[in-house]
């Protein structure tokens, strides 16, 4: 596919350089860093699934003056994306090469991160957003079903000739009690997780955060945007996981100082944390089991599974949050 020509035809941009970027977990998308002759740089994304809701949300947030949002470049016809042969092409200004995942984040970055989330959560929810965005956590029944399906597949594996499969079988067996706790907690607390819905990014981990000088930050990749209680995003800040390691007390303090005064509901926080933990565990395990995947991709997925069940991983933290919740009742 001639992406350079497509960008020229639809967005009136002449890219002189295009380099594919290997980041991201969306197997249906490809991302390039493109540059024009005058040095301007852009993130060029080709999507083969999902919806354009994330582009609509980020454009809306940028128009409302929310800091740290890169507004999509519009096509010659004023649209947020172009479509061709079942694919969607979007172009966004390239904000920074400095990923928060690679660090280090200063106290000013953490504070700006909190300010950004607060500004997102404060925007009015329009009728269009209500139509476009799913409710945060609404997919939990399918996540529960997928987790049970993967658990069953691993229990039934008799042939452990594949060392990676053998490792996954052992991992799920060793952590089966915690997985069961999360499954039970998600189903038991589902009715208690509702609350005032705001616009949420849905996935504001460090891999989706870019850094700049003087504490500047940008939150990118709005494909998972939802309408949900603010805990859907704040679970990444309050005792949550941002990059396969718990946020420290100092980092949490700085982020919440930027966010401002907020009454965080412990039930909603634990519920969203547990749903995310199960979704990550089942999805990455499926990718590690997929025989059609490359050895490198399967090995990476298995490493992520190991991180999820580690003493500082998301499965562990979600399990602790649910048990702490039970202890309060």
Buried (B, 14 or more C-beta within 10 A) or exposed (E): EEBBEBBEBBBEBEBEEBEEEEEBBBEEBBBBBBBBEEEEBBBBBBBEEEBBBBBBBBBBBBEBEBBBBBBBBBBEEEBBBBEEEEBBBBBBEBBBEBBBBEEEBBBBBBBBBBBBBBBBBEBEEEEEBEEBBBBBBEBBEEBBEBBBEBBEBBEEBEEEEBEBBEBBBEBBEEBEEBBEBBBEBBEEBBEEBEBEBBBBBBBBBBBBBBBBEEBBBBBBBBBBBBBBBBBBBBBBBBBBBBBBEBBEEEBBBBBBEBBEEBEBBBBBBBBBBBBBBBBBBBBBBBBBBEEEBEEEBBEBBBEBBBBBBEEEBBBBBBBBBBEEBEEEE
